[in-house]
Amino acid sequence: MANMKFYFTPGACSIGIHILLEELELVFEAYLVNLVKGEHLAPEYLAINPHGTIPSLVAADGEVLTDFIAIANWLAEKYPRRKLLPDDPQRREAVLDTLAYCVNTIHGQGYTRVFTTGKYSDNPAQHAAIQEAGWSMVRAGLEELDRRYAAGELYLDTFSVADAAQFYVEFWAQRSEVALPPFCERHYRQMLQRPAVRQVLMEEGYYSVLN
């Protein structure tokens, strides 16, 4: 049987899916997609993912998934032994909501304004204001995660698909020298101690983060 195929860019949001794959101890083929060189727009890649985004996951049976949330949910459902989604309905709902919040709001609304500013305006004079708005959304999003923890909606005693998404938005904040609020700081430091996270960071070339 063919292996799964994972398409990723080091340090991008795909790092979260990479972590999930390693947590599950799955066998897969990894393919690096260089965004800077435009490899995500190459015909060969667009044939796999017409959106030209990362990550992409091709299952052993040929099924293609091209969205972070879809891939995370598929992995959780396909490999239930790892309990990447809690059995408790209330916790499960909180995990799914946080997963979507990290991907769609903190990343989708905040970081996109910072990292892909040109998509919001062709006028360079507006770029600084767009980026600042993006950073404000990121900071507000991280503070919201702290609020959810204080309200008992998030936990540090388990690992789920939400933790993989939360890690990458925290990782980006740390790389950009944006201070993490208390819970996010604790979560980030705890994640750095997980063997799968450490392995992924080493494989993607972020050795300095582990020191």
N, C-alpha and C positions, 0 to 999 in steps of 0.2 A: 504494500500500500504506500502511496506517495505521502511525503511529509507535508505538513502545513507550511505555507510560505508567508513570511512576515516582511512587509516593506516599511522601512522606518528611516528617520533622519536623526542622528545623534543629538540629544539635547532638546528635541522638539517634543510635542505632546505625546508622540508615539512612545516616549520613554515609559509612560504609564502602562501601556499595553505590553511593552517589553517586560516590565516588572511582573505583570499578571502571568505571562507565559512562563517566566522563570519560577514564580511561586507555585505554579501547577506542575512544574518539572516536566514540561512537554518537550517533545522532539520537534524541531521546526527548522526550516531553512531561512536565514536572515539575508535580506537584500537591502543594501544602503541606497537611499534615494537622495542625491545631492540637490537640495533646493536652490542653492546659490548658482549652480551651473544649469538650473532649469530642467533637471532630469525628470521632475514631476510632470512636465509638459511634453515629454518625448512620446511619440506615437506608441512605443512599446508599453510605457507605463499607463498611458491613457486607455489602452486596450484592456487593462486590468481595472483601473479606476478612472472612469470618464470625468470625474470631478477634479482630478489632478491634485488630490490632497493626500496627506499621510495622517495616520497610519492606514495600511491596507492589510487584510489578512485573507489568504486563500486557504480554505479548509482542505483536508485530504481528499474529500469527495468533489472538490472543485467549486464549492460555494464561496462567493466573494463577499466580504464585508468591508465597507469603506468609511465607517464612521466610528469614532471612539466609543460612544455610548452603545452602539449596536454590537461592536466587537466585545466590549466588556460584559454586556448582558449575555451574549452568545457563549462566552467562555464560562460564565457562572452557571448557566443552564446546562451546558454540555458536560461540565465536570463538577457535579454537585458535591463530590466528596470533600472538596476544599472549603465549601460553605462560603463562597465569595459574596453570596447574598444570604442574610440571616433567615432562619426559619420563622422567628417571631414576626408577625405581620407589622407591628409598629416599628420595629427596628428596620425591617426590610423597606418600608415606605421611606423612612428617614435616610437610608443608604441611597436609594434610587433618587430621591430629591436632591441630596447633596452631590451625587454624581452629575446630575443634570445641571445643577447650579454652578459647579466648578467649570464644566465644559462649555455650557451655553452662555453663562453670564460673566464669570471672572475672565475666562479665556475669550469667549465669543464676542463679548461687548467691550471688555477692558483691554486685554492684551492685543487684540486685533488692531485697536486704534494706535497702540504703541509700536507694534512690529510691522504692520501693513498700512501705515498712515495714508499712503497714496490712494488707497481704495476709497477713502472718505472724502478726498478733495484733490483736484489737480493743481490747486493753487498752493505753492510752497509757503506763502505767507500765512496760511492757516494751519500748517502742519504742527507747529509748536503747541498751539491751543488744543488741537485734536489729541496729541500725545499726552498733554497734561490731563485732559478729560479722561483719557484711558487709564492713566495712573490713578486718578481719583476713584474710578470704578474698581480698579484692582484693590486698592486699599480698603474701600468700602466692602468689597466682597470678602476679603480676608477677615475684616471685623465681624461680618455676618457669620462666618464660620465660628468665630469665638463666641458669639452670642448663642449659637445653636448648641455649642458644647456646654455653656453655662446653664442652658435650659434643659439639659439632659437628652438632647436629640442626637449628639455625636459621642463617640466613645473612643477610648484609647486602649481598651482591653481586647479588641478583636481586629481582624484585618478583612477588608471587603473591597469591592470594586471602587467604592468611593475614596478609599485611602490612596489608591493609585492615581486617581484624578487630582485629589487634593495635593498629593506630593508634587506633581509636576507644576501646579500653579505656585506652590511654595518655593520649589526649586528655581523657577524663573524669577521670583521676587528676590531670593537670595543672590542669584547671579547678577541681578540689577541693583543690588545694595539697597533694597527696599526692606525696612524693618518688618519683621513678622510680629503680629500680636501674640500674647502669651500662649494661648492654646495652639496656634499654628506653629509656633516655635517648638513647643513640646512635641507636637506631632511630627514635625520635620526631623527633629533630632532622633526621635524614636524610630522613624522609618529608616534613617541612615544606619541603624544597627541591624536591620534585617539582612540576612545573607543574600537573598535574592536582589535586594536593592543595591547592595554593595557590588554584587557581580555585574549587574546591569551598568552601573556607573563606571566600573572598570572597563567593561566591554565597549562602552560608548566614549571612552577617553576622558572621563572626568575624575581622574585620580586625586586631584587636589581637594576635591569636595570631601574625601574620606579622611583627610589628615586633620 
